[in-house]
Amino acid sequence: MKVILDVDTGIDDTFSIAYMCAQKDVSLIGITTVYGNIDVDQATQNTLDLLYYFKCETIPVYRGCTHARSDEAYEHLAGGIKFHGKNGIGNAVLSPSPILENSIHAVDFLIESAKKYGKELVIISSGPLTNLARAIERNPKAMAGINNLVLMGGALSVPGNVSKFAEANVAQDDLSSKIVLGSSIPITMIGLDVTTRAIITHEDINHWTTSAPELYQIIQYYLDAYKDAYPTWGGCALHDPLAVFAALHPEFVTGPTVNVEVLTDPEQKGRTILDTHAYQVGKTPNVKVALDVDIEHFKKSLLGDIDSLLDSIS
């Protein structure tokens, strides 16, 4: 399996990158970046620095879109700062990578990879869907030919986290989200329906204080933010790595395959609902919506694999 991560590298993306770097039987052929938790420049630098930290700096990084299609520029939202810090990684300072990003734009890399690998390719997206939408618009045939797009985003059966309806990634570029979810690409939607149960506690990561102090600092910022915002949760929700788990272990994900529509009106911007019109016109359902995931298996896989990675680079 060939994998591309499409990330807006904040704290939970950090652990998606670590999780993928730990995989020995999966080929991470590149990481594409997008704005979201942080602007695309910082997301790109965070990604490069994390790959250097994990001694995986040979994985190429491709800078992507700078803002949502309905906006003229990126705005660093208060929620992004609260949960991810001013630099996206909990204000931790990593050694700067000596490697620069690839000169090819992320959208071009996505299209070329889809054409080259087809059903071998899985794309895991955990930021706004702007890069993916632009790739679909430019070459819908190639993008529809991939194995799967696993996206962290949406909320079908639960309330949103940026409004009573909408999840952050989908809402941040609702127009691009509508294009992606309304396409014919095979998609697995890992939304708030399941990610809000993917809770990591202080006890889970306390051993990193000595083995990986920088990584510990990053997730401690996240734990503190969640303790303030969701005091009854007992930890933080690692949304994005759950999408990686779903790509690596789809057998542990259950839910219906349906057509999904993204609403774009001001009141319900970014809301994900069943697309009844698509059924009326005979569109083949293409979105598997995760309604249950084996969370204990996820935690064991994520933490065990990251620990193995840290052992190998120490």
Secondary structure, DSSP 8 states (H G I E B T S, - for coil): -EEEEEE--SHHHHHHHHHHHT-SSSEEEEEEE-SSSS-HHHHHHHHHHHHHHTT-TTS-EE----S-TT-SS----HHHHHHH-TTSSTT------S---BSS-HHHHHHHHHHHHGGGEEEEE-S-SHHHHHHHHH-HHHHHTSSEEEEE---SSS--SSSSS--HHHHHTHHHHHHHHTSSS-EEEE-HHHHTT-EE-HHHHTTHHHH-HHHHHHHHHHHHHHHHH-TTSSSEE-HHHHHHHHHH-GGGEE--EE-EEE--STTTTT-EEE-HHHHHTT----EEE-SEE-HHHHHHHHHHHHHHHHHHH-
